[in-house]
Amino acid sequence: MNIRLATVEDVPVLAKVHVDAWRAAYRGVVSDSFLNGFTCAKRETTFREMLKSDSQATCVAEERGGILGFFTVGACRDSDADADLTGEIWGIYIAPLHWRKGVGTHLAAKAQQMLTSTGYEEATLWVSEGNRRAREFCEALGFRPDGVCKQLDFGVLLTAVRYRKALASEEGGADDRS
């Protein structure tokens, strides 16, 4: 598996992976009307804009020429975080056919490595409280809920839980701050 920076040529596949992952993970949790309105065309527009931005980086995992998933990282966007010390994994999305095959683990490791190499000492990410699969994945990576939650409106209100993790220092050891 190769992990590389996303390019504008990847936009249609990024959009498809994102939409397919959302529909698989949230069917029955958020309204069908919301999921049906969550289209590849809309996501393509968002990804084209994101890839122009210097405030984040998006990488894809590919194998045999096909994209299996992607992540986006950048400075933490939360007002209570020090954006100089705290990075954020804005999202990790895997095509549903490739769930539970190690793709997410590889992407998460690369995301954390990128944040560390940028100088961040810790990482955060947000997960829907009801997305048990994603929460278990984050916890297996060593992320822990830090007690902060927010409400998101996806046709139904969902609670998102913030997870936090100290990143490895440049010397290879883990920073032991919580």
NORRARA-V987854 format. One record per residue. RES is the residue in one letter. OMEGA is omega in whole degrees, -180 to 180 (NA if undefined). Layout:
# NORRARA-V987854
res=RES omega=OMEGA
res=RES omega=OMEGA
This chain:
# NORRARA-V987854
res=M omega=178
res=N omega=175
res=I omega=-177
res=R omega=175
res=L omega=177
res=A omega=176
res=T omega=180
res=V omega=178
res=E omega=-180
res=D omega=-172
res=V omega=-179
res=P omega=-180
res=V omega=176
res=L omega=-180
res=A omega=-179
res=K omega=178
res=V omega=-178
res=H omega=-180
res=V omega=-179
res=D omega=180
res=A omega=178
res=W omega=-178
res=R omega=179
res=A omega=-175
res=A omega=-170
res=Y omega=175
res=R omega=-178
res=G omega=179
res=V omega=174
res=V omega=-175
res=S omega=176
res=D omega=-180
res=S omega=176
res=F omega=-178
res=L omega=179
res=N omega=177
res=G omega=178
res=F omega=-169
res=T omega=177
res=C omega=-179
res=A omega=179
res=K omega=-179
res=R omega=178
res=E omega=179
res=T omega=180
res=T omega=-179
res=F omega=178
res=R omega=178
res=E omega=-180
res=M omega=-177
res=L omega=176
res=K omega=-173
res=S omega=174
res=D omega=-175
res=S omega=-179
res=Q omega=175
res=A omega=177
res=T omega=178
res=C omega=178
res=V omega=171
res=A omega=-179
res=E omega=178
res=E omega=-179
res=R omega=176
res=G omega=180
res=G omega=179
res=I omega=-178
res=L omega=-178
res=G omega=-179
res=F omega=171
res=F omega=173
res=T omega=178
res=V omega=176
res=G omega=176
res=A omega=177
res=C omega=-177
res=R omega=-177
res=D omega=-176
res=S omega=-179
res=D omega=-179
res=A omega=173
res=D omega=-175
res=A omega=176
res=D omega=-177
res=L omega=-174
res=T omega=174
res=G omega=-179
res=E omega=167
res=I omega=-174
res=W omega=177
res=G omega=170
res=I omega=-179
res=Y omega=-179
res=I omega=174
res=A omega=-175
res=P omega=178
res=L omega=-178
res=H omega=176
res=W omega=175
res=R omega=178
res=K omega=178
res=G omega=-178
res=V omega=-179
res=G omega=179
res=T omega=178
res=H omega=179
res=L omega=-180
res=A omega=179
res=A omega=179
res=K omega=179
res=A omega=180
res=Q omega=178
res=Q omega=179
res=M omega=179
res=L omega=179
res=T omega=-178
res=S omega=177
res=T omega=177
res=G omega=178
res=Y omega=-180
res=E omega=177
res=E omega=180
res=A omega=174
res=T omega=170
res=L omega=-179
res=W omega=-180
res=V omega=175
res=S omega=-179
res=E omega=-178
res=G omega=-179
res=N omega=-176
res=R omega=-179
res=R omega=-179
res=A omega=180
res=R omega=178
res=E omega=178
res=F omega=-180
res=C omega=-180
res=E omega=177
res=A omega=178
res=L omega=179
res=G omega=175
res=F omega=179
res=R omega=176
res=P omega=-179
res=D omega=176
res=G omega=180
res=V omega=178
res=C omega=173
res=K omega=180
res=Q omega=177
res=L omega=-179
res=D omega=178
res=F omega=-174
res=G omega=171
res=V omega=179
res=L omega=176
res=L omega=175
res=T omega=175
res=A omega=-179
res=V omega=178
res=R omega=175
res=Y omega=-177
res=R omega=178
res=K omega=171
res=A omega=179
res=L omega=178
res=A omega=177
res=S omega=180
res=E omega=-180
res=E omega=177
res=G omega=178
res=G omega=179
res=A omega=172
res=D omega=-173
res=D omega=172
res=R omega=179
res=S omega=NA
